[in-house]
């Protein structure tokens, strides 16, 4: 579908579908981070065999994360932060482009920011 313009109502209507996907990305990211730290000592040993269940699980986690990101962005929004679960939805406000901003765990889209302002520039809608 690609990036498109949203109204607040249209973006909020997608949240019940997007929230579980973002939640899964956050959970997988946390587990992949843990697993990659566990593999750290193996990566420093040039003689180690990097196969095995941990490496397989890590590769599977990364593949699922990539798939989920593609599924999320297919709705037309942009996943801005894997760490915080931030989604931006392009919108028009007072004749200019802005981004409606939603963070995982928020009940609805309640903020927007200028295109180049980022999360720190969020303002209430």
N, CA, C and O atoms as a GROMACS GRO file, in nm:
protein
  500
    1UNK      N    1   0.083  -0.120   0.000
    1UNK     CA    2   0.000   0.000   0.000
    1UNK      C    3   0.087   0.125   0.000
    1UNK      O    4   0.051   0.223  -0.066
    2UNK      N    5   0.200   0.126   0.071
    2UNK     CA    6   0.287   0.242   0.075
    2UNK      C    7   0.237   0.346   0.173
    2UNK      O    8   0.134   0.328   0.238
    3UNK      N    9   0.310   0.456   0.182
    3UNK     CA   10   0.273   0.564   0.273
    3UNK      C   11   0.156   0.640   0.214
    3UNK      O   12   0.151   0.667   0.094
    4UNK      N   13   0.061   0.674   0.300
    4UNK     CA   14  -0.058   0.749   0.258
    4UNK      C   15  -0.095   0.848   0.367
    4UNK      O   16  -0.039   0.846   0.476
    5UNK      N   17  -0.190   0.934   0.337
    5UNK     CA   18  -0.240   1.031   0.435
    5UNK      C   19  -0.352   0.968   0.516
    5UNK      O   20  -0.435   0.893   0.464
    6UNK      N   21  -0.353   0.999   0.646
    6UNK     CA   22  -0.454   0.947   0.737
    6UNK      C   23  -0.523   1.062   0.809
    6UNK      O   24  -0.465   1.167   0.832
    7UNK      N   25  -0.649   1.039   0.842
    7UNK     CA   26  -0.714   1.124   0.941
    7UNK      C   27  -0.688   1.058   1.077
    7UNK      O   28  -0.645   0.943   1.083
    8UNK      N   29  -0.713   1.130   1.185
    8UNK     CA   30  -0.697   1.073   1.318
    8UNK      C   31  -0.788   0.952   1.332
    8UNK      O   32  -0.748   0.850   1.388
    9UNK      N   33  -0.910   0.963   1.282
    9UNK     CA   34  -1.006   0.854   1.292
    9UNK      C   35  -0.959   0.730   1.215
    9UNK      O   36  -0.972   0.618   1.264
   10UNK      N   37  -0.906   0.750   1.095
   10UNK     CA   38  -0.857   0.637   1.016
   10UNK      C   39  -0.739   0.568   1.084
   10UNK      O   40  -0.733   0.445   1.089
   11UNK      N   41  -0.648   0.647   1.137
   11UNK     CA   42  -0.532   0.589   1.205
   11UNK      C   43  -0.575   0.514   1.332
   11UNK      O   44  -0.529   0.403   1.357
   12UNK      N   45  -0.664   0.575   1.410
   12UNK     CA   46  -0.712   0.508   1.532
   12UNK      C   47  -0.785   0.378   1.499
   12UNK      O   48  -0.777   0.282   1.576
   13UNK      N   49  -0.856   0.374   1.388
   13UNK     CA   50  -0.929   0.254   1.348
   13UNK      C   51  -0.834   0.136   1.319
   13UNK      O   52  -0.875   0.020   1.330
   14UNK      N   53  -0.710   0.166   1.283
   14UNK     CA   54  -0.612   0.060   1.254
   14UNK      C   55  -0.542   0.007   1.379
   14UNK      O   56  -0.484  -0.101   1.376
   15UNK      N   57  -0.547   0.082   1.488
   15UNK     CA   58  -0.472   0.042   1.607
   15UNK      C   59  -0.506  -0.097   1.660
   15UNK      O   60  -0.415  -0.168   1.703
   16UNK      N   61  -0.633  -0.141   1.659
   16UNK     CA   62  -0.660  -0.277   1.706
   16UNK      C   63  -0.588  -0.386   1.624
   16UNK      O   64  -0.558  -0.493   1.676
   17UNK      N   65  -0.560  -0.358   1.498
   17UNK     CA   66  -0.485  -0.452   1.414
   17UNK      C   67  -0.335  -0.435   1.433
   17UNK      O   68  -0.260  -0.533   1.432
   18UNK      N   69  -0.290  -0.311   1.449
   18UNK     CA   70  -0.147  -0.283   1.457
   18UNK      C   71  -0.088  -0.311   1.595
   18UNK      O   72   0.027  -0.355   1.606
   19UNK      N   73  -0.164  -0.286   1.700
   19UNK     CA   74  -0.109  -0.299   1.836
   19UNK      C   75  -0.053  -0.438   1.863
   19UNK      O   76   0.058  -0.448   1.917
   20UNK      N   77  -0.123  -0.549   1.829
   20UNK     CA   78  -0.064  -0.680   1.855
   20UNK      C   79   0.063  -0.706   1.773
   20UNK      O   80   0.154  -0.774   1.820
   21UNK      N   81   0.069  -0.652   1.651
   21UNK     CA   82   0.189  -0.668   1.569
   21UNK      C   83   0.307  -0.595   1.631
   21UNK      O   84   0.418  -0.649   1.638
   22UNK      N   85   0.283  -0.473   1.677
   22UNK     CA   86   0.390  -0.395   1.742
   22UNK      C   87   0.432  -0.463   1.872
   22UNK      O   88   0.550  -0.470   1.904
   23UNK      N   89   0.335  -0.513   1.948
   23UNK     CA   90   0.367  -0.584   2.071
   23UNK      C   91   0.455  -0.705   2.046
   23UNK      O   92   0.549  -0.732   2.121
   24UNK      N   93   0.425  -0.778   1.939
   24UNK     CA   94   0.508  -0.895   1.904
   24UNK      C   95   0.648  -0.852   1.863
   24UNK      O   96   0.746  -0.917   1.901
   25UNK      N   97   0.661  -0.743   1.787
   25UNK     CA   98   0.794  -0.693   1.750
   25UNK      C   99   0.873  -0.658   1.875
   25UNK      O  100   0.991  -0.693   1.886
   26UNK      N  101   0.811  -0.590   1.971
   26UNK     CA  102   0.881  -0.551   2.093
   26UNK      C  103   0.927  -0.674   2.172
   26UNK      O  104   1.038  -0.677   2.224
   27UNK      N  105   0.840  -0.774   2.181
   27UNK     CA  106   0.876  -0.897   2.254
   27UNK      C  107   0.990  -0.971   2.184
   27UNK      O  108   1.084  -1.017   2.248
   28UNK      N  109   0.981  -0.982   2.052
   28UNK     CA  110   1.087  -1.049   1.977
   28UNK      C  111   1.219  -0.974   1.985
   28UNK      O  112   1.325  -1.034   1.997
   29UNK      N  113   1.211  -0.842   1.978
   29UNK     CA  114   1.332  -0.761   1.986
   29UNK      C  115   1.401  -0.782   2.121
   29UNK      O  116   1.523  -0.795   2.127
   30UNK      N  117   1.322  -0.784   2.228
   30UNK     CA  118   1.380  -0.805   2.361
   30UNK      C  119   1.446  -0.943   2.369
   30UNK      O  120   1.555  -0.957   2.423
   31UNK      N  121   1.379  -1.045   2.316
   31UNK     CA  122   1.436  -1.180   2.321
   31UNK      C  123   1.558  -1.192   2.232
   31UNK      O  124   1.657  -1.255   2.271
   32UNK      N  125   1.554  -1.132   2.114
   32UNK     CA  126   1.669  -1.136   2.023
   32UNK      C  127   1.788  -1.062   2.084
   32UNK      O  128   1.902  -1.106   2.069
   33UNK      N  129   1.762  -0.953   2.152
   33UNK     CA  130   1.869  -0.880   2.219
   33UNK      C  131   1.935  -0.968   2.326
   33UNK      O  132   2.057  -0.974   2.336
   34UNK      N  133   1.852  -1.035   2.404
   34UNK     CA  134   1.903  -1.126   2.507
   34UNK      C  135   1.984  -1.239   2.443
   34UNK      O  136   2.094  -1.271   2.488
   35UNK      N  137   1.929  -1.299   2.338
   35UNK     CA  138   1.997  -1.410   2.272
   35UNK      C  139   2.129  -1.366   2.208
   35UNK      O  140   2.227  -1.440   2.213
   36UNK      N  141   2.131  -1.247   2.150
   36UNK     CA  142   2.256  -1.202   2.087
   36UNK      C  143   2.363  -1.174   2.192
   36UNK      O  144   2.482  -1.197   2.167
   37UNK      N  145   2.323  -1.125   2.310
   37UNK     CA  146   2.421  -1.106   2.419
   37UNK      C  147   2.475  -1.242   2.465
   37UNK      O  148   2.593  -1.255   2.496
   38UNK      N  149   2.388  -1.342   2.468
   38UNK     CA  150   2.430  -1.476   2.508
   38UNK      C  151   2.529  -1.534   2.407
   38UNK      O  152   2.614  -1.615   2.444
   39UNK      N  153   2.518  -1.494   2.282
   39UNK     CA  154   2.610  -1.542   2.179
   39UNK      C  155   2.739  -1.463   2.174
   39UNK      O  156   2.833  -1.503   2.106
   40UNK      N  157   2.746  -1.350   2.245
   40UNK     CA  158   2.864  -1.264   2.242
   40UNK      C  159   2.996  -1.337   2.257
   40UNK      O  160   3.085  -1.318   2.175
   41UNK      N  161   3.012  -1.420   2.360
   41UNK     CA  162   3.139  -1.491   2.375
   41UNK      C  163   3.172  -1.581   2.256
   41UNK      O  164   3.289  -1.597   2.221
   42UNK      N  165   3.070  -1.639   2.194
   42UNK     CA  166   3.094  -1.725   2.077
   42UNK      C  167   3.144  -1.644   1.958
   42UNK      O  168   3.227  -1.692   1.880
   43UNK      N  169   3.093  -1.523   1.944
   43UNK     CA  170   3.132  -1.439   1.830
   43UNK      C  171   3.277  -1.396   1.840
   43UNK      O  172   3.342  -1.373   1.737
   44UNK      N  173   3.330  -1.387   1.960
   44UNK     CA  174   3.470  -1.347   1.978
   44UNK      C  175   3.567  -1.462   1.961
   44UNK      O  176   3.688  -1.438   1.951
   45UNK      N  177   3.519  -1.586   1.959
   45UNK     CA  178   3.604  -1.704   1.946
   45UNK      C  179   3.602  -1.751   1.801
   45UNK      O  180   3.502  -1.805   1.754
   46UNK      N  181   3.712  -1.730   1.732
   46UNK     CA  182   3.719  -1.766   1.590
   46UNK      C  183   3.708  -1.915   1.566
   46UNK      O  184   3.679  -1.958   1.454
   47UNK      N  185   3.730  -1.995   1.667
   47UNK     CA  186   3.722  -2.141   1.652
   47UNK      C  187   3.586  -2.198   1.687
   47UNK      O  188   3.564  -2.318   1.675
   48UNK      N  189   3.492  -2.113   1.730
   48UNK     CA  190   3.362  -2.165   1.773
   48UNK      C  191   3.272  -2.192   1.654
   48UNK      O  192   3.282  -2.129   1.549
   49UNK      N  193   3.183  -2.288   1.673
   49UNK     CA  194   3.083  -2.322   1.573
   49UNK      C  195   2.958  -2.242   1.607
   49UNK      O  196   2.898  -2.263   1.713
   50UNK      N  197   2.917  -2.152   1.520
   50UNK     CA  198   2.804  -2.064   1.549
   50UNK      C  199   2.670  -2.128   1.518
   50UNK      O  200   2.568  -2.058   1.523
   51UNK      N  201   2.666  -2.253   1.486
   51UNK     CA  202   2.538  -2.320   1.464
   51UNK      C  203   2.474  -2.353   1.597
   51UNK      O  204   2.518  -2.307   1.702
   52UNK      N  205   2.371  -2.432   1.592
   52UNK     CA  206   2.307  -2.476   1.714
   52UNK      C  207   2.176  -2.407   1.738
   52UNK      O  208   2.136  -2.318   1.662
   53UNK      N  209   2.107  -2.446   1.845
   53UNK     CA  210   1.972  -2.396   1.870
   53UNK      C  211   1.965  -2.245   1.897
   53UNK      O  212   1.870  -2.180   1.853
   54UNK      N  213   2.063  -2.189   1.967
   54UNK     CA  214   2.058  -2.046   1.996
   54UNK      C  215   2.072  -1.964   1.868
   54UNK      O  216   1.997  -1.868   1.846
   55UNK      N  217   2.167  -2.000   1.784
   55UNK     CA  218   2.186  -1.928   1.657
   55UNK      C  219   2.064  -1.944   1.567
   55UNK      O  220   2.023  -1.849   1.501
   56UNK      N  221   2.007  -2.063   1.566
   56UNK     CA  222   1.887  -2.087   1.485
   56UNK      C  223   1.771  -2.002   1.535
   56UNK      O  224   1.699  -1.942   1.455
   57UNK      N  225   1.753  -1.998   1.667
   57UNK     CA  226   1.643  -1.918   1.723
   57UNK      C  227   1.664  -1.770   1.694
   57UNK      O  228   1.569  -1.699   1.662
   58UNK      N  229   1.788  -1.722   1.705
   58UNK     CA  230   1.817  -1.582   1.678
   58UNK      C  231   1.786  -1.548   1.532
   58UNK      O  232   1.726  -1.444   1.504
   59UNK      N  233   1.826  -1.634   1.441
   59UNK     CA  234   1.796  -1.611   1.298
   59UNK      C  235   1.646  -1.610   1.274
   59UNK      O  236   1.596  -1.529   1.196
   60UNK      N  237   1.574  -1.699   1.341
   60UNK     CA  238   1.428  -1.704   1.328
   60UNK      C  239   1.364  -1.577   1.383
   60UNK      O  240   1.271  -1.523   1.324
   61UNK      N  241   1.415  -1.530   1.497
   61UNK     CA  242   1.362  -1.407   1.557
   61UNK      C  243   1.383  -1.288   1.464
   61UNK      O  244   1.291  -1.209   1.445
   62UNK      N  245   1.502  -1.276   1.407
   62UNK     CA  246   1.528  -1.164   1.316
   62UNK      C  247   1.439  -1.172   1.192
   62UNK      O  248   1.389  -1.069   1.145
   63UNK      N  249   1.419  -1.291   1.140
   63UNK     CA  250   1.333  -1.307   1.022
   63UNK      C  251   1.189  -1.268   1.055
   63UNK      O  252   1.122  -1.204   0.975
   64UNK      N  253   1.141  -1.308   1.174
   64UNK     CA  254   1.004  -1.273   1.212
   64UNK      C  255   0.991  -1.123   1.235
   64UNK      O  256   0.888  -1.064   1.200
   65UNK      N  257   1.092  -1.061   1.294
   65UNK     CA  258   1.090  -0.916   1.314
   65UNK      C  259   1.079  -0.846   1.179
   65UNK      O  260   0.998  -0.754   1.162
   66UNK      N  261   1.160  -0.888   1.083
   66UNK     CA  262   1.155  -0.826   0.949
   66UNK      C  263   1.017  -0.844   0.886
   66UNK      O  264   0.964  -0.750   0.825
   67UNK      N  265   0.959  -0.962   0.901
   67UNK     CA  266   0.825  -0.987   0.846
   67UNK      C  267   0.721  -0.897   0.913
   67UNK      O  268   0.636  -0.840   0.845
   68UNK      N  269   0.728  -0.885   1.044
   68UNK     CA  270   0.632  -0.802   1.117
   68UNK      C  271   0.645  -0.654   1.078
   68UNK      O  272   0.545  -0.585   1.063
   69UNK      N  273   0.767  -0.607   1.063
   69UNK     CA  274   0.788  -0.468   1.021
   69UNK      C  275   0.724  -0.445   0.885
   69UNK      O  276   0.657  -0.344   0.864
   70UNK      N  277   0.744  -0.537   0.792
   70UNK     CA  278   0.684  -0.524   0.659
   70UNK      C  279   0.531  -0.524   0.669
   70UNK      O  280   0.465  -0.446   0.601
   71UNK      N  281   0.476  -0.611   0.753
   71UNK     CA  282   0.330  -0.616   0.770
   71UNK      C  283   0.277  -0.486   0.828
   71UNK      O  284   0.174  -0.435   0.784
   72UNK      N  285   0.346  -0.432   0.928
   72UNK     CA  286   0.304  -0.306   0.991
   72UNK      C  287   0.308  -0.193   0.889
   72UNK      O  288   0.212  -0.117   0.876
   73UNK      N  289   0.417  -0.182   0.816
   73UNK     CA  290   0.432  -0.071   0.722
   73UNK      C  291   0.343  -0.087   0.598
   73UNK      O  292   0.319   0.010   0.526
   74UNK      N  293   0.294  -0.208   0.574
   74UNK     CA  294   0.200  -0.228   0.463
   74UNK      C  295   0.068  -0.156   0.487
   74UNK      O  296  -0.007  -0.131   0.393
   75UNK      N  297   0.039  -0.122   0.612
   75UNK     CA  298  -0.082  -0.045   0.644
   75UNK      C  299  -0.068   0.101   0.602
   75UNK      O  300  -0.168   0.173   0.597
   76UNK      N  301   0.054   0.144   0.571
   76UNK     CA  302   0.076   0.282   0.528
   76UNK      C  303   0.139   0.370   0.634
   76UNK      O  304   0.165   0.488   0.608
   77UNK      N  305   0.164   0.316   0.750
   77UNK     CA  306   0.230   0.392   0.856
   77UNK      C  307   0.379   0.360   0.855
   77UNK      O  308   0.425   0.275   0.779
   78UNK      N  309   0.454   0.429   0.940
   78UNK     CA  310   0.598   0.408   0.949
   78UNK      C  311   0.632   0.368   1.091
   78UNK      O  312   0.595   0.436   1.187
   79UNK      N  313   0.703   0.256   1.106
   79UNK     CA  314   0.753   0.215   1.237
   79UNK      C  315   0.880   0.294   1.262
   79UNK      O  316   0.983   0.270   1.200
   80UNK      N  317   0.872   0.391   1.356
   80UNK     CA  318   0.984   0.482   1.380
   80UNK      C  319   1.083   0.432   1.484
   80UNK      O  320   1.200   0.470   1.482
   81UNK      N  321   1.038   0.346   1.575
   81UNK     CA  322   1.128   0.299   1.680
   81UNK      C  323   1.091   0.157   1.721
   81UNK      O  324   0.980   0.131   1.769
   82UNK      N  325   1.186   0.066   1.702
   82UNK     CA  326   1.167  -0.070   1.751
   82UNK      C  327   1.176  -0.075   1.902
   82UNK      O  328   1.114  -0.160   1.966
   83UNK      N  329   1.254   0.014   1.961
   83UNK     CA  330   1.272   0.014   2.106
   83UNK      C  331   1.147   0.058   2.180
   83UNK      O  332   1.112   0.000   2.282
   84UNK      N  333   1.080   0.160   2.128
   84UNK     CA  334   0.965   0.218   2.197
   84UNK      C  335   0.831   0.180   2.136
   84UNK      O  336   0.726   0.209   2.193
   85UNK      N  337   0.832   0.116   2.020
   85UNK     CA  338   0.707   0.083   1.954
   85UNK      C  339   0.635   0.207   1.904
   85UNK      O  340   0.515   0.223   1.928
   86UNK      N  341   0.707   0.295   1.836
   86UNK     CA  342   0.650   0.420   1.785
   86UNK      C  343   0.605   0.404   1.641
   86UNK      O  344   0.679   0.355   1.556
   87UNK      N  345   0.482   0.446   1.615
   87UNK     CA  346   0.430   0.450   1.478
   87UNK      C  347   0.396   0.594   1.442
   87UNK      O  348   0.343   0.669   1.524
   88UNK      N  349   0.425   0.631   1.319
   88UNK     CA  350   0.386   0.761   1.265
   88UNK      C  351   0.293   0.740   1.147
   88UNK      O  352   0.314   0.650   1.065
   89UNK      N  353   0.191   0.825   1.139
   89UNK     CA  354   0.094   0.823   1.030
   89UNK      C  355   0.094   0.961   0.965
   89UNK      O  356   0.067   1.061   1.033
   90UNK      N  357   0.124   0.968   0.838
   90UNK     CA  358   0.126   1.096   0.767
   90UNK      C  359  -0.015   1.155   0.764
   90UNK      O  360  -0.112   1.086   0.734
   91UNK      N  361  -0.024   1.283   0.795
   91UNK     CA  362  -0.153   1.352   0.798
   91UNK      C  363  -0.133   1.496   0.750
   91UNK      O  364  -0.020   1.543   0.736
   92UNK      N  365  -0.244   1.563   0.727
   92UNK     CA  366  -0.239   1.704   0.691
   92UNK      C  367  -0.307   1.783   0.802
   92UNK      O  368  -0.416   1.748   0.847
   93UNK      N  369  -0.243   1.888   0.845
   93UNK     CA  370  -0.298   1.974   0.950
   93UNK      C  371  -0.270   2.119   0.912
   93UNK      O  372  -0.155   2.158   0.893
   94UNK      N  373  -0.373   2.197   0.902
   94UNK     CA  374  -0.361   2.339   0.864
   94UNK      C  375  -0.281   2.356   0.735
   94UNK      O  376  -0.201   2.449   0.722
   95UNK      N  377  -0.304   2.266   0.639
   95UNK     CA  378  -0.242   2.279   0.508
   95UNK      C  379  -0.098   2.232   0.500
   95UNK      O  380  -0.033   2.255   0.398
   96UNK      N  381  -0.046   2.168   0.602
   96UNK     CA  382   0.092   2.119   0.597
   96UNK      C  383   0.098   1.973   0.643
   96UNK      O  384   0.011   1.926   0.716
   97UNK      N  385   0.201   1.906   0.600
   97UNK     CA  386   0.220   1.767   0.640
   97UNK      C  387   0.269   1.760   0.784
   97UNK      O  388   0.359   1.833   0.823
   98UNK      N  389   0.208   1.670   0.861
   98UNK     CA  390   0.250   1.641   0.998
   98UNK      C  391   0.243   1.489   1.015
   98UNK      O  392   0.195   1.417   0.927
   99UNK      N  393   0.292   1.442   1.126
   99UNK     CA  394   0.286   1.299   1.156
   99UNK      C  395   0.205   1.277   1.283
   99UNK      O  396   0.237   1.329   1.389
  100UNK      N  397   0.099   1.197   1.270
  100UNK     CA  398   0.024   1.154   1.387
  100UNK      C  399   0.112   1.049   1.454
  100UNK      O  400   0.165   0.960   1.388
  101UNK      N  401   0.127   1.059   1.583
  101UNK     CA  402   0.226   0.979   1.654
  101UNK      C  403   0.158   0.891   1.759
  101UNK      O  404   0.081   0.940   1.842
  102UNK      N  405   0.187   0.762   1.754
  102UNK     CA  406   0.133   0.667   1.852
  102UNK      C  407   0.246   0.584   1.909
  102UNK      O  408   0.335   0.540   1.836
  103UNK      N  409   0.240   0.562   2.039
  103UNK     CA  410   0.340   0.480   2.108
  103UNK      C  411   0.270   0.358   2.166
  103UNK      O  412   0.162   0.369   2.223
  104UNK      N  413   0.333   0.244   2.151
  104UNK     CA  414   0.275   0.120   2.202
  104UNK      C  415   0.231   0.137   2.346
  104UNK      O  416   0.307   0.186   2.430
  105UNK      N  417   0.108   0.097   2.374
  105UNK     CA  418   0.054   0.110   2.508
  105UNK      C  419  -0.040   0.229   2.525
  105UNK      O  420  -0.120   0.232   2.618
  106UNK      N  421  -0.030   0.327   2.435
  106UNK     CA  422  -0.123   0.440   2.442
  106UNK      C  423  -0.260   0.394   2.393
  106UNK      O  424  -0.267   0.312   2.301
  107UNK      N  425  -0.368   0.445   2.451
  107UNK     CA  426  -0.501   0.397   2.415
  107UNK      C  427  -0.547   0.440   2.275
  107UNK      O  428  -0.629   0.373   2.213
  108UNK      N  429  -0.493   0.550   2.226
  108UNK     CA  430  -0.533   0.603   2.096
  108UNK      C  431  -0.427   0.703   2.052
  108UNK      O  432  -0.335   0.736   2.126
  109UNK      N  433  -0.442   0.749   1.928
  109UNK     CA  434  -0.353   0.853   1.878
  109UNK      C  435  -0.400   0.985   1.937
  109UNK      O  436  -0.511   1.031   1.910
  110UNK      N  437  -0.315   1.046   2.016
  110UNK     CA  438  -0.348   1.170   2.086
  110UNK      C  439  -0.250   1.283   2.055
  110UNK      O  440  -0.268   1.395   2.103
  111UNK      N  441  -0.147   1.253   1.976
  111UNK     CA  442  -0.040   1.350   1.951
  111UNK      C  443  -0.003   1.354   1.804
  111UNK      O  444  -0.029   1.260   1.729
  112UNK      N  445   0.057   1.464   1.767
  112UNK     CA  446   0.117   1.478   1.635
  112UNK      C  447   0.247   1.554   1.653
  112UNK      O  448   0.272   1.613   1.759
  113UNK      N  449   0.329   1.551   1.550
  113UNK     CA  450   0.450   1.634   1.550
  113UNK      C  451   0.483   1.672   1.408
  113UNK      O  452   0.438   1.608   1.312
  114UNK      N  453   0.561   1.778   1.394
  114UNK     CA  454   0.604   1.822   1.262
  114UNK      C  455   0.689   1.711   1.201
  114UNK      O  456   0.747   1.630   1.273
  115UNK      N  457   0.696   1.707   1.070
  115UNK     CA  458   0.764   1.600   0.999
  115UNK      C  459   0.909   1.584   1.045
  115UNK      O  460   0.957   1.472   1.057
  116UNK      N  461   0.978   1.694   1.071
  116UNK     CA  462   1.119   1.686   1.108
  116UNK      C  463   1.142   1.702   1.258
  116UNK      O  464   1.257   1.710   1.301
  117UNK      N  465   1.036   1.708   1.338
  117UNK     CA  466   1.052   1.734   1.481
  117UNK      C  467   1.077   1.606   1.560
  117UNK      O  468   1.154   1.610   1.656
  118UNK      N  469   1.016   1.496   1.525
  118UNK     CA  470   1.035   1.373   1.599
  118UNK      C  471   0.954   1.367   1.726
  118UNK      O  472   0.876   1.457   1.758
  119UNK      N  473   0.973   1.257   1.799
  119UNK     CA  474   0.895   1.227   1.919
  119UNK      C  475   0.900   1.339   2.022
  119UNK      O  476   0.799   1.370   2.085
  120UNK      N  477   1.016   1.401   2.040
  120UNK     CA  478   1.032   1.507   2.139
  120UNK      C  479   0.947   1.630   2.108
  120UNK      O  480   0.920   1.711   2.196
  121UNK      N  481   0.905   1.643   1.982
  121UNK     CA  482   0.823   1.757   1.942
  121UNK      C  483   0.674   1.728   1.943
  121UNK      O  484   0.596   1.804   1.885
  122UNK      N  485   0.633   1.619   2.008
  122UNK     CA  486   0.491   1.583   2.008
  122UNK      C  487   0.407   1.690   2.075
  122UNK      O  488   0.444   1.747   2.177
  123UNK      N  489   0.292   1.714   2.014
  123UNK     CA  490   0.193   1.807   2.070
  123UNK      C  491   0.057   1.739   2.072
  123UNK      O  492   0.029   1.655   1.987
  124UNK      N  493  -0.027   1.773   2.168
  124UNK     CA  494  -0.162   1.714   2.170
  124UNK      C  495  -0.240   1.754   2.046
  124UNK      O  496  -0.225   1.864   1.994
  125UNK      N  497  -0.323   1.663   1.999
  125UNK     CA  498  -0.405   1.692   1.880
  125UNK      C  499  -0.516   1.790   1.919
  125UNK      O  500  -0.597   1.828   1.835
   0.00000   0.00000   0.00000
